[in-house]
């Protein structure tokens, strides 16, 4: 098979949560453990850092990888979902996995894994762990796919665990209270391994504290000893942070929510042997070093065009506030969501004084654009529906003047469809 045929096989010949939702989700670690044994436990050949959380785990994982690269280490990075190309999920020092490696991995091992009827994520996780071993990385930053306790990535024995925050997402799998969701994510806390918790609530903090006590794991709550004194956007892009232990840092990522992520990371970095210079370089070059896309990313000027992958209520609390504070003549919002998200909760956060373009991503889980429009109407938000992201974007461009702002988001898949044409 060619690379394109191989990726199509992975997408369509095994259950895939990102494409199918609940039908593509496989609970339990039996397949993961079988695959791990087949490949002779490759993740034991390098150090790992495990990153979980409802929001921010992607930004934290990429930034941490960038910092470790600046330290001179050979760094694996495993994240999901991808935005444009499947190979984004598996990187070494920012370079995506080779197409030929993907082809050969599937060709050589499908006879073993097909009888297991594994999910897409189970196979890709096994591929990532083996690739990092084959490439002899020094350390790998591993982002949890969904939850934590039963996630495929949870077979690793990391040197550090990070849980960014907890809010409502994937409640059909993780539970309908913050405490239940926290319990699932706390499943990545390993015996005696330090864990950093970025943000807590009255419901979640006791869950983490008890799990850490049970596992005899040192636990650090980043919000208890704030490292970030202040932050602000800077004209040339990014954010400037004034910190307690690391001086002034220029961050490559712009979103206001990055202040919380940065505070979490700085707390974690105090537990790692990383030089201050590597921290400065890593923060300043995240996108260049790791290929990160879609985090409050500016695509064009005049009109200014920004996209962001925030896709649940927790993420939109920050995105909506930042949109409301943007200097522009008028705001245009292109938005679509997928079916397992709290779309009503997001609609309550949207600014009223914007022109809306309701759309859907090219994804089976996407909510039809007409349904998004109907739900928005119930919340007093009016707009026009468009069958795909590109059509919506062209309409926004036609309506916008040079000093307007066009925002594209609501789902990683909406951002993916947009960036495939404009990045």
C-alpha positions in Angstrom: 0.0 0.0 0.0 1.0 3.6 -0.5 1.2 6.0 2.4 -2.2 7.5 1.5 -3.7 4.0 1.2 -2.2 3.0 4.6 -3.6 6.0 6.4 -7.0 5.4 4.8 -6.8 1.8 6.1 -6.1 3.1 9.6 -8.9 5.6 9.4 -11.6 3.3 8.0 -10.7 -0.3 8.8 -10.7 0.0 12.6 -12.9 1.9 15.1 -11.9 5.5 15.4 -13.4 7.7 18.1 -12.5 11.0 16.3 -14.5 9.9 13.3 -17.3 7.8 14.8 -17.7 9.0 18.4 -18.8 6.4 21.0 -18.8 3.6 18.4 -15.1 4.1 17.9 -14.2 4.1 21.6 -12.8 0.9 23.1 -12.6 0.8 26.9 -9.9 -1.2 28.6 -6.2 -1.9 28.1 -6.2 -5.5 26.9 -5.4 -4.7 23.3 -2.8 -2.1 24.3 -1.1 -4.6 26.6 -1.1 -7.2 23.8 0.4 -4.8 21.3 2.9 -3.7 23.9 4.1 -7.2 24.5 4.3 -7.9 20.8 6.6 -5.0 20.3 8.7 -5.9 23.4 7.6 -2.9 25.5 9.4 -0.2 23.5 8.4 2.7 25.9 10.7 1.2 28.5 13.7 2.2 26.4 13.4 5.9 27.0 12.1 8.3 29.7 8.6 9.7 29.4 6.5 12.6 30.7 2.7 12.0 30.8 0.3 14.9 30.2 -3.5 14.7 30.8 -6.3 17.3 31.4 -9.5 18.5 29.8 -7.9 21.6 28.2 -4.4 22.8 27.6 -2.7 19.4 27.5 -1.8 19.8 23.8 -0.2 23.3 24.3 1.6 22.0 27.4 2.9 18.9 25.7 4.2 20.9 22.7 5.8 23.6 24.8 7.4 21.0 27.1 8.8 19.2 24.1 10.2 22.5 22.7 12.0 23.2 26.0 13.5 19.7 26.2 14.7 20.1 22.6 16.3 23.4 23.5 18.1 21.5 26.3 19.7 19.4 23.6 17.7 16.2 24.1 16.3 14.0 21.4 12.6 14.3 22.1 9.6 12.3 21.0 6.2 13.9 21.0 2.9 12.0 20.8 -0.3 14.1 20.5 -3.8 13.9 19.1 -5.8 14.7 17.0 -3.8 15.9 14.0 -4.8 19.0 12.2 -3.6 18.5 8.6 -1.6 15.3 8.3 -1.7 12.1 10.3 2.1 12.2 10.8 1.7 15.3 13.1 0.7 12.9 15.9 4.2 11.3 16.1 7.2 13.6 16.0 10.9 13.5 17.0 12.5 16.9 17.5 9.6 18.4 15.6 9.9 16.2 12.6 6.8 14.1 11.8 7.1 10.3 11.5 8.4 9.1 8.1 5.7 8.1 5.6 7.6 4.9 4.8 7.7 4.0 8.5 3.9 4.2 8.7 3.6 2.1 5.6 6.0 -0.6 6.8 4.6 -0.7 10.3 1.2 -1.5 9.1 2.4 -4.0 6.4 4.6 -5.9 8.8 2.3 -6.1 11.8 -1.3 -6.1 10.5 -1.4 -9.9 10.6 -0.8 -9.6 14.4 -3.1 -6.7 15.3 -6.1 -7.3 13.0 -7.3 -10.4 14.9 -7.4 -8.2 18.1 -9.9 -5.8 16.3 -8.0 -2.8 17.9 -9.1 0.8 17.7 -7.3 3.3 15.6 -5.8 4.9 18.7 -4.6 1.6 20.1 -2.6 0.9 16.9 -1.3 4.4 16.5 -0.2 4.5 20.1 1.8 1.3 19.6 3.3 2.8 16.5 4.4 5.9 18.3 6.0 4.0 21.2 7.9 1.8 18.8 8.9 4.7 16.6 10.4 6.6 19.5 12.4 3.5 20.5 13.6 2.9 17.0 14.7 6.5 16.8 16.5 6.2 20.2 14.9 9.3 21.7 16.1 10.4 25.1 12.7 11.3 26.4 9.1 11.4 25.0 6.2 13.7 25.9 3.1 11.6 25.8 -0.3 13.3 25.6 -3.3 11.3 26.9 -5.9 10.7 24.3 -9.1 10.6 26.3 -9.4 10.5 30.1 -6.4 8.8 31.7 -7.0 5.6 33.7 -8.1 3.5 30.7 -6.3 5.5 28.0 -3.9 3.5 25.7 -1.0 5.7 26.8 -1.4 4.7 30.5 1.0 1.8 30.3 4.0 4.0 30.5 6.0 4.6 33.7 6.8 8.3 33.4 9.3 10.4 35.4 6.6 13.1 35.8 2.9 13.3 35.4 1.0 16.5 34.6 -2.7 17.1 34.8 -3.6 20.6 33.5 -7.2 21.0 34.6 -10.7 19.4 34.8 -13.9 20.6 33.1 -16.9 18.9 31.6 -16.0 17.0 28.4 -16.6 13.4 27.2 -19.0 12.9 30.0 -20.5 9.8 28.4 -17.2 8.1 29.1 -15.6 9.9 32.0 -18.6 10.7 34.2 -21.1 13.4 34.8 -19.5 15.2 37.7 -16.1 16.9 37.9 -15.1 14.5 40.7 -15.8 11.5 38.4 -13.9 13.1 35.5 -11.0 13.9 37.9 -10.9 10.3 39.1 -10.4 9.1 35.5 -7.7 11.6 34.8 -6.0 10.9 38.1 -5.5 7.4 36.9 -2.3 8.5 35.3 -0.8 9.1 38.7 1.8 6.3 39.2 3.4 5.0 42.4 6.1 7.4 43.7 6.1 9.5 40.5 5.7 13.2 41.0 2.5 14.8 39.7 1.8 18.5 38.9 -1.8 19.6 39.0 -2.4 22.8 37.1 -5.9 23.9 38.2 -8.4 22.5 40.7 -11.9 23.0 42.0 -13.4 22.1 45.4 -14.6 18.9 43.8 -11.4 17.8 42.0 -8.6 18.7 44.5 -9.5 16.1 47.1 -9.6 13.4 44.3 -6.0 14.2 43.2 -4.7 14.5 46.8 -6.2 11.2 47.8 -4.9 9.4 44.7 -1.4 10.8 45.2 -1.5 9.8 48.9 -2.5 6.2 47.9 0.3 6.0 45.3 2.8 7.8 47.6 3.4 10.2 44.8 4.7 13.7 45.5 2.0 16.1 44.4 2.4 19.8 43.5 -0.6 22.2 43.0 0.6 24.9 40.6 -2.1 27.3 41.7 -0.7 27.3 45.3 2.6 28.8 44.3 2.0 30.9 41.3 5.0 31.3 39.0 3.4 33.7 36.6 3.2 37.2 38.1 1.6 38.8 34.9 1.4 38.3 31.2 0.4 40.4 28.2 0.2 40.1 24.5 3.0 41.8 22.6 2.8 43.6 19.2 5.0 41.2 17.3 2.9 38.2 18.4 3.0 35.9 21.4 2.9 36.8 25.1 5.3 38.2 27.6 5.4 36.6 31.0 6.9 38.0 34.2 7.7 35.0 36.4 9.0 34.3 39.9 11.8 31.8 39.1 12.5 32.2 35.4 12.6 36.0 34.9 10.9 37.4 31.9 9.8 34.9 29.2 8.6 35.5 25.7 6.0 32.9 24.8 5.3 31.9 21.2 1.6 31.1 21.8 -0.8 34.0 22.0 -4.1 32.9 23.7 -4.9 34.3 27.0 -5.5 30.8 28.3 -1.8 30.2 27.8 -1.1 32.0 31.1 -2.7 29.1 33.0 -0.8 26.6 30.9 2.5 28.5 31.5 2.0 28.5 35.2 1.4 24.8 35.2 4.5 24.2 33.0 6.8 26.4 35.1 5.8 24.5 38.2 6.6 21.2 36.4 9.9 22.6 35.1 11.2 23.2 38.6 11.1 19.4 39.0 13.2 18.7 35.8 16.9 19.4 35.2 16.4 22.1 32.5 18.5 25.2 32.1 16.9 28.7 32.2 18.2 29.3 28.7 16.4 26.2 27.4 13.2 27.4 29.1 13.6 30.8 27.3 14.3 29.2 23.9 11.6 26.6 24.3 8.9 29.1 25.1 9.9 31.4 22.3 9.9 28.8 19.6 7.1 26.3 20.3 5.4 26.4 16.8 8.8 26.3 15.0 10.2 23.5 17.2 7.2 21.2 17.3 4.9 22.2 14.4 2.0 23.1 16.8 -1.0 24.4 14.9 -4.4 26.0 15.7 -3.8 27.7 19.1 -5.0 31.3 18.7 -3.1 31.2 15.4 -3.1 34.3 13.2 -3.4 33.3 9.6 -3.8 36.7 7.8 -4.0 40.4 8.4 -6.4 43.0 6.9 -8.7 41.5 7.8 -7.1 39.7 10.7 -7.9 36.0 10.6 -7.5 33.8 13.7 -8.3 30.2 14.4 -8.4 28.3 17.6 -9.1 24.6 18.5 -11.0 25.4 21.7 -14.0 23.0 21.5 -15.7 22.7 24.9 -17.1 25.0 27.6 -13.8 25.1 29.5 -11.8 26.2 26.5 -14.5 28.7 25.3 -14.5 30.5 28.6 -11.1 31.8 27.6 -11.6 32.1 23.9 -14.9 34.1 24.2 -13.3 36.5 26.7 -10.3 37.1 24.4 -12.6 37.6 21.4 -14.6 40.2 23.3 -11.4 42.1 24.0 -10.0 42.2 20.5 -9.6 45.6 18.9 -11.5 45.5 15.6 -14.3 47.3 13.7 -16.4 44.2 13.7 -16.2 40.5 14.6 -17.1 37.7 12.3 -17.3 34.2 13.9 -17.2 31.0 11.8 -18.2 28.2 14.1 -19.1 24.5 14.0 -19.1 21.8 16.7 -19.2 18.0 17.0 -22.0 16.0 18.6 -20.5 15.0 21.9 -19.8 18.6 23.1 -22.0 20.9 25.2 -23.0 23.2 22.4 -25.6 25.0 24.5 -22.9 25.8 27.1 -20.7 27.2 24.4 -23.5 29.3 22.9 -24.1 31.0 26.2 -20.5 32.3 26.1 -20.5 33.7 22.6 -20.4 37.5 22.1 -23.7 39.0 21.0 -22.3 41.7 18.7 -20.8 39.5 16.0 -21.8 38.2 12.6 -22.1 34.4 12.7 -21.4 31.8 10.0 -22.6 28.4 11.2 -20.9 25.5 9.4 -19.8 21.9 9.8 -16.5 20.1 9.5 -15.9 17.2 7.1 -16.4 14.7 10.0 -19.1 12.1 10.8 -19.5 13.6 14.3 -20.1 17.1 13.0 -23.4 18.7 14.0 -25.2 19.8 10.8 -24.8 23.5 10.2 -28.6 24.0 10.2 -28.8 22.4 13.6 -26.0 24.7 14.9 -28.0 27.7 13.6 -31.2 26.5 15.3 -29.4 26.0 18.6 -27.8 29.4 18.3 -31.3 31.0 17.6 -32.5 29.5 20.9 -29.8 31.5 22.6 -30.6 34.7 20.8 -27.7 34.4 18.3 -28.6 34.8 14.6 -26.5 34.1 11.6 -26.3 32.2 8.3 -25.5 28.5 7.8 -23.0 27.2 5.3 -22.4 23.5 4.2 -18.6 23.6 4.7 -15.9 25.7 6.3 -14.4 27.1 3.1 -17.8 28.4 1.9 -18.3 30.0 5.3 -14.9 31.6 5.2 -15.4 33.0 1.7 -18.7 34.6 2.8 -16.9 36.1 5.9 -14.1 37.5 3.7 -16.7 39.1 1.4 -18.4 40.8 4.3 -15.4 41.9 6.2 -13.4 45.1 5.8 -9.7 45.5 6.4 -10.0 46.3 10.1 -12.4 43.5 11.0 -11.5 40.2 12.7 -12.6 36.8 11.4 -12.4 33.9 13.9 -12.6 30.3 12.9 -13.2 27.6 15.5 -15.6 25.6 17.7 -13.9 22.3 16.8 -10.4 20.9 16.0 -12.0 19.6 12.8 -13.3 23.0 11.7 -9.8 24.4 12.2 -8.4 21.4 10.3 -10.7 22.0 7.4 -9.7 25.7 7.4 -6.0 25.2 7.7 -5.8 22.6 4.9 -6.7 25.4 2.5 -5.0 28.4 4.2 -1.8 27.3 5.8 
